[in-house]
Structure formats: C-alpha cells, structure tokens
C-alpha cells in the first residue's frame, strides 16, 4: 500500500503545532500549511479494519507520516496503545514500527478545512504560483501511478485555486496564489 506524501503539505511552524500534523477522520485525511490544502478519502488510503479501529479524529505528526509513507507490508491501528503500527520487510524478517497519535484536545483544534473550498465562478485572467508549493501539493495528492498531472480550477472573488488529479480520482487540493492581476 502506498500513502501520499501528505507531510509535504503540513506546516513546520512551531506557532501552529496542530498544522504540523495530518488529520485523519473516518471519512477524510487532511493536511494543510495554510497555503496548500490536500484532502483524501480515508477509505482510499487505509484498510477497512484500520478505519473501524481508529478514533473518530486523530492527528499524526508530519515526521511520523513521512516515515509511514515508506513502503510497508501492512498498517494497523492499536486501540490499546493509541498507536499506528506498520509492518516492514527488512532483509529476511518482518519488523513492526509504532507511531503515536495525538488528539486535538492535546494540541489545538484542526482548522475547518471544509469551509475554505470556494463555489464555482468565472476564471481569473492572470495568476502567479509558487512552483515549490505546487510540486508539494502534487506529491501530497498523488498516490496513483496513472496520474498525468493536476487540473487547476480558478475562481473569481476568491484567491484559492482548486486542484484535482488528472484523471480525476476524487482527491482534491487547494493552493493560494502569490499574485492575482485582473
């Protein structure tokens, strides 16, 4: 199973510790640094048993997510220890790794990402993007070998740009422009 590089969409800002985590709910898995936002359907990333066993909402630090993204044989959620467990093959044996989760009550409430996606309107004429942010957005969204890039949707009266994989897999993201000229 391959997980997207959502850690690239997380913040490394110590003033917003909750945004240095990936939010996993039973429906969606989210990462944002306030400039880019990526939302995956949790069922597309994790096995059904993992989703059944996990709490309603949990956070995994971006460093742990980066490590979990590396190849693994299986992934589980342990209710007793509140940890994500993965199994990796190392030479001739399987080794278990454990990753702690945290709850929003411990480090702060995750931003309400559902309210930032704009409604469809007409396109902007000219827009500037940070290519590194766009690259990180693509890496954080892409888990599909057949993806050929991003489709971008631009909106009037709203600075955000909506990104979808090409072909559309249901994964959506958002990036804020650095300049808009009308």
JONOR-V307871 format. One record per residue. RES is the residue in one small letter. NEAR is the number of other C-alpha atoms within 12 Angstrom. D_FIRST is the distance of its C-alpha to the first C-alpha in whole Angstrom. Layout:
BEGIN
res-><RES;RES>
near-><NEAR;NEAR>
d_first-><D_FIRST;D_FIRST>
END
This chain:
BEGIN
res-><x;x;x;x;x;x;x;x;x;x;x;x;x;x;x;x;x;x;x;x;x;x;x;x;x;x;x;x;x;x;x;x;x;x;x;x;x;x;x;x;x;x;x;x;x;x;x;x;x;x;x;x;x;x;x;x;x;x;x;x;x;x;x;x;x;x;x;x;x;x;x;x;x;x;x;x;x;x;x;x;x;x;x;x;x;x;x;x;x;x;x;x;x;x;x;x;x;x;x;x;x;x;x;x;x;x;x;x;x;x;x;x;x;x;x;x;x;x;x;x;x;x;x;x;x;x;x;x;x;x;x;x;x;x;x;x;x;x;x;x;x;x;x;x;x;x;x;x;x;x;x;x;x;x;x;x;x;x;x;x;x;x;x;x;x;x;x;x;x;x;x;x;x;x;x;x;x;x;x;x;x;x>
near-><20;26;33;39;36;46;38;37;42;40;28;22;15;13;12;19;27;34;37;35;41;46;43;37;30;26;23;27;42;49;45;44;37;29;31;44;46;47;44;35;27;29;22;26;34;32;22;17;18;28;29;20;24;32;25;20;27;35;40;39;35;36;25;28;37;26;26;36;29;22;20;22;23;27;32;29;31;23;19;13;16;23;28;35;29;30;25;23;16;13;7;7;10;14;16;20;25;23;27;26;33;31;27;25;13;13;21;19;20;33;23;16;26;19;10;24;27;24;19;16;17;14;22;23;13;16;24;21;23;17;15;15;29;33;22;31;44;38;32;43;47;37;27;24;16;13;19;17;23;30;25;27;28;30;28;21;16;24;31;35;40;35;36;32;32;22;18;20;25;23;36;36;47;44;43;34;27;19;17;21;13;14>
d_first-><0;4;7;10;13;15;17;19;20;21;25;26;30;31;33;30;28;26;25;23;21;18;19;17;19;18;18;17;16;18;19;23;25;28;28;24;23;19;18;15;15;13;12;10;8;8;9;13;14;13;15;18;18;18;21;22;22;20;20;18;20;18;19;16;14;14;14;11;9;10;7;7;7;7;9;12;15;18;21;24;23;21;18;15;14;11;11;11;13;16;19;20;18;16;16;16;16;17;17;20;20;23;25;27;30;30;29;30;29;26;28;28;26;27;30;30;29;32;33;34;37;39;37;38;40;39;36;35;32;30;28;26;25;24;22;20;20;18;16;15;15;13;9;11;12;15;17;20;21;22;25;27;29;33;35;39;40;36;35;31;29;26;23;21;19;21;20;20;17;18;17;20;21;25;27;30;33;35;38;39;42;44>
END
